[in-house]
Amino acid sequence: MRNNGAPLAELERRHVTSHASIGAVVDRRRALDQFEHNFGSLMRATSLFLVGIVGLVAFAATMNAQDVALSERLREVGTLRVLGMSPARVTYVFGLEALILALPGVALGLAGGVYLSEVLSLLYSTEIIRLPGFIAPTALTLASVLMLGFVLIAVAFRWRAISRMHWRGALSVKE
């Protein structure tokens, strides 16, 4: 065989496929690399989709909880504003409350996610394939930061509502 500058693997493939009895030759390393690339892309896309859905749920739940808290304590917010507290400071109070409520939810969500991934790993273990039940600590940290970020985005929306609120009218509301 002559080497015309072509890689050795390519020359071997040409030689083997030139025989009529061989239909195809697959380079095992290249096939595994391609499988890992495709599987990794699919997992990233699925993960991003799920994070988006969970983030939307976290955002909606936080907005709903803050709407209820704000409507129940409208006079309190009006009083704080009359006493000279800025909208940013009032939002800080509501934001701190939202974060205090979100922290146990994030902790329970992480624990539940780790437990469910272990259960799924055991359920999918067969003689043919075994999925590892490993979750990187950086993934748990990233999940926590993302969820708290969604909560903070909801708090930012509440800041707009509090800064636009007519607080004198809030004081005249009958309970």
N, C-alpha and C positions, 0 to 999 in steps of 0.2 A: 504494500500500500504506500502511495506517495503522500507526503504531507505538504499540501499547497498552502500552508498558513492556516488551515482550518483546525479547530481544536480537536484533540485526540478523541474525545467522546463523540463528536459529530462524525468523524471518520469511521469509528467503530459502528455507529448507528447505520451509516450508509452501507457499510459492508454487510452487516447482518440483515438489513431489510432488502438487500439486493437478491437474496435467496428467495425463491418462490414459496417455500414452505413456511416462512415466518411472516406473520401479518403485521406485527407491531412490536416495537421495543420501547419500554418505558424506563426512563432513568428514575430509580427509586428516590433518590435525594431530591430531584426536581419535582417529582410528584408530591412528595411529602411537604416540600416548601410551598407548593401551590395550594395544597389542601389547607395548610396552616394559614396562609394568606387569606384564602376565601372564607374559612371558618372564623378567623379573627375579624374580618370585615363584617360578616354577618352578626357576630356577637357584639361588636361595637355599635352597629346600627340598631340592634334590638335593645341594647342597654340604653342608648340615647333616647329611644322612643319611650322606654319604661320610665326613665328619669324624668322625661317631660310630662308624662301622665301623672306620676306621683307628685312632681312639683306643682302641677296645676291643681291637684287635690289639696296639697298643703297650702297653697296660696288661697284657694277658695274657702277652706276651713278656717284659716286665720282671718280672712276678710269677714266671714260670717260671725265669728266669735267677737271680733272687734266692733262690728255693726251692732250686735246685741249689747255689748258692754257700753258702747257710746250712747245708744238710745236709752238704756236704763239709767245712765249717769249723766244725762244731759244737763241737769241743774248743777251738778258738781263741776262739770267742765265750764259752764257759764260762770260759776262762782270763782273758779281758779283764774279765768280770764279777767274778771272784774278786779280781782286782787292784783293783777298785773303780770300774771304768768304768760309767757309768750306761747304761741301755738307750737313752736318746736319743743318747748319744755313739757307742755301737756301731751304732745305726741310721744315724748320720751317716757312719760309715765305709762301710757298705754302700750308702747313698744316693749318696755321692760316687763310688763304683765304678759304680753304675748310670748316673749322669750322664755319667761319662767314656766309658762304653760307648755311651750314647745319642747323644752329640754327633756322632760320625762318621755314625751312622745318619740323623740329621736332615739333615746336610749332603748325604749321598748321596741321600736322599729328595727334597730340594729340587732338586738338580741334575737328577735323573731326571724329576721332575715338570715342570720347565721344558722339558727336552728333548722329552718326550712331548707337551706341549702345542704345541710348535712343529711337531712331526711331524704331529699331528692337524690343526693349522691348515692345513698344506700339503695334506694328504690330502683335506680337506673343501672346498678351494678349487675352485670350479667357475665357470662363466660366470654362474650364477644368484646364488650367494651366496658370500661370502668372510668367514670368521670371523677376527677379529684375533687375533694370537698374543701379546697383551700381558698380562703379569701384573704387577700393582701391587706395588711393594716392601713396602707395608704388608700385603699378603696373604701374602707370604713370611715376614714377621716374625710375623704372627699364627699361621701354620701352625707355625713353630718354637716359639713360646711355648706353643701348645696341646699339641704333642707332649711337650715337656719337662714341662708340667703333668700330663699323664697318667702320665709316669714318676714324678713326685713323689707323685702319689696312690698309686701302687703301693708306693713307699717308705714312705708313711704306714701302709699295711696291714702292711708288714714290721715297722714299729715296734711295732705291737700284738703281733705274734708274738714278737718279741725280748723285749718287756717281760713277756710271760706265760711265757716259756721257763723251765723248771726247770734252771738252769745247773749245779747240783751234780750232777744226773744226767748232764748233758752231759760232765762231766769223767770220769765213770766208764764212758763208752762205750768199748768196745774197738775199735781200728781194724783 
